[in-house]
Amino acid sequence: MLASSRVNGQLLVVVFAQFAGTSLWFAGNAILPELQPLLNSPGISSWITSAVQIGFITGTLLYSLFAIPDHFRSTYVFLISVTLAATVNLVWLLLPINAGTVLVSRFLTGFFLAGVYPVGMKIAADRFKPVLGRAMGFLVGALVLGTAFPHLMRGLGEQLPYRTLILSVSLLAISGGVLLTLVVPTQAKQPAGSFFRFQTLLSLGKPSAFRPAMLGYFGHMWELYTFWAFLPTLITYYQLQHPTFALTNSLWAFGGIAAGAVGCVGGGYLALRIGSTRVARYLLLTSGLCILLLPFLVTTPPWLFAIFLLVWGMAAAGDSPQFSTLVANHATLDNREVF
């Protein structure tokens, strides 16, 4: 019982650290209304969003090439990465505000988040394998809440200076990394021959249980981040059609994104009963159906549109932890053949 309580406590710490670290992800989007007049750059919104994603992809590739999470303690990698991400998230506040400074800051924030989100998943996969589907549900649910958190701060504190919001998010991220390092023990992994081999990329395309999980995850991520980035614009468009729409854009964006946490946690428990494959399939089909229905639902009353956004948010993010579970399990099973 004591060991179980300790494991559950460690899982909660990993969940909090993931929530705190990933709150950096869309912090730039939450303050776009304040940034746009200062930058005086038409079209900058899409580039601010894309810069983080491009940085994350670049960082993930380099972290993998050098096998950084394998050669060093995972919690140390997490702490250093989240501290660097929080620092570059702040540094543009000390410099003259222009498009170049903001975009570089956002790119580097995404780059160092490669040591936060994937490494947090690795810690969970290493420590909570018997209940990995449920653990991933909580972990990705934390990521979803972290993503939505800046929108909540902006919605509840409309007069909150954007500098205060950015500082608060950065300090929160660092606190999560410190707590994780203090509470969750991990061992350095230095297996013999642990280096990247380019033939591995060719192996990924061969028929295996890993391939459909990987491809499904790829398609899911395209939809999920498009949904998160597109949601504020969608809500603004809906408000123009319905002037009586009551809540602020930020609160509606928070609700639509944060609903994904419910899908992640609920899907994690459901996966214990019917398996990760079926949960991922059902939620992916649901989110695909939401995309098809969107053109018809933007004309519906606010209460129905709100329900639609919540369902879409739950489905769009809910399959993510199960795809993570499938990839982690099958990558482990195929480890001898692929690596």
Buried (B, 14 or more C-beta within 10 A) or exposed (E): EEEEEEBEEBBEBBBBBBBBBBBBBBBBBBBBBBBBEEBEBEEBBEBBBBBBBBBBEBBBEEBBEEBBBBBBBBBBBBBBBBBBBBBBBBBBBEEEEEBEBBBBBBBBBBBBBBBBBBBBBBBBBBBBEEBBBBBBBBBBBBBBBBBBBBBBBBBEEEEBEBEEBBBBBBEBBBBBBBBBBEBBEBEEBEEEEEEEEEEEEEBBEEEBBBBEBBEBBEEBEEBBBEBBBEBBEBBEEBBEEBEEBEBBBBBBBBBBBBBBBBBBBBBBBBBEEEBBBEBBBBBBEBBBEBEEBBEEBBEBEBEEBBEBBBBBBBBBBBBBBBBBBBBBBBBEEBEEEBB
